[in-house]
Amino acid sequence: MAKPATTPFQKFAREVGKYPPGFHVLRPGAPDEVIAEAEKKLKRELPEVYRRFLRGWNGGLLFGSGVVIFAIY
């Protein structure tokens, strides 16, 4: 039986989950309406892969605060 395909974001979530609680802080996903509003303000469409990421996590801090992923709101 074939193994189900893994998205890059599933792998990302697994890797983040390997660290102690609080080491990485990810914000809850952004609703489609908020993503659309950001695109409207930017006057351009965000890449689909980035929209998919934002639906899962709207920014956060990785490795304490060593890597910042900016939120759209």
C-alpha positions as CSV (number, residue, x, y, z in Angstrom):
1,M,0.0,0.0,0.0
2,A,1.3,3.4,-0.9
3,K,2.2,5.9,1.8
4,P,0.1,9.1,1.7
5,A,1.8,12.1,0.3
6,T,3.3,14.5,2.9
7,T,3.0,18.2,2.4
8,P,6.0,20.4,3.3
9,F,3.8,21.9,6.0
10,Q,3.0,18.5,7.6
11,K,6.8,18.0,7.8
12,F,7.2,21.5,9.3
13,A,4.6,20.8,12.0
14,R,6.3,17.5,12.9
15,E,9.7,19.1,13.2
16,V,8.4,22.0,15.3
17,G,6.6,19.5,17.5
18,K,10.0,17.8,18.4
19,Y,11.1,20.8,20.5
20,P,10.0,21.6,24.1
21,P,6.8,23.6,24.5
22,G,7.4,27.3,24.1
23,F,10.6,26.9,22.1
24,H,8.7,27.7,18.9
25,V,5.6,29.9,19.1
26,L,3.3,29.8,16.1
27,R,0.2,31.9,15.8
28,P,-3.1,30.4,14.7
29,G,-3.9,30.4,11.0
30,A,-5.4,33.4,9.2
31,P,-8.9,33.2,7.7
32,D,-9.3,33.4,3.9
33,E,-11.0,36.8,4.3
34,V,-7.9,38.2,6.1
35,I,-5.6,36.8,3.5
36,A,-7.7,38.3,0.7
37,E,-7.7,41.7,2.5
38,A,-3.9,41.6,2.7
39,E,-3.7,40.8,-1.0
40,K,-6.0,43.7,-1.7
41,K,-3.8,46.1,0.3
42,L,-0.7,44.8,-1.4
43,K,-2.4,45.0,-4.8
44,R,-1.1,41.6,-5.7
45,E,-2.0,38.0,-5.2
46,L,0.2,36.0,-2.7
47,P,1.6,32.7,-4.0
48,E,-0.7,29.8,-3.3
49,V,2.0,28.0,-1.2
50,Y,2.2,31.0,1.1
51,R,-1.6,31.3,1.4
52,R,-1.6,27.6,2.4
53,F,1.0,28.3,5.0
54,L,-0.9,31.4,6.4
55,R,-4.1,29.3,6.7
56,G,-2.1,27.0,9.1
57,W,0.0,29.6,10.9
58,N,-0.2,33.3,10.7
59,G,3.4,34.0,11.7
60,G,5.4,33.1,14.8
61,L,8.8,32.8,16.4
62,L,11.1,29.9,15.8
63,F,14.1,29.0,18.0
64,G,13.1,31.4,20.7
65,S,13.0,34.6,18.7
66,G,15.9,33.7,16.4
67,V,13.6,33.4,13.4
68,V,10.6,35.7,13.0
69,I,7.8,34.8,10.6
70,F,5.8,37.9,10.2
71,A,2.0,37.8,10.5
72,I,-0.3,39.5,8.0
73,Y,-2.4,41.0,10.8
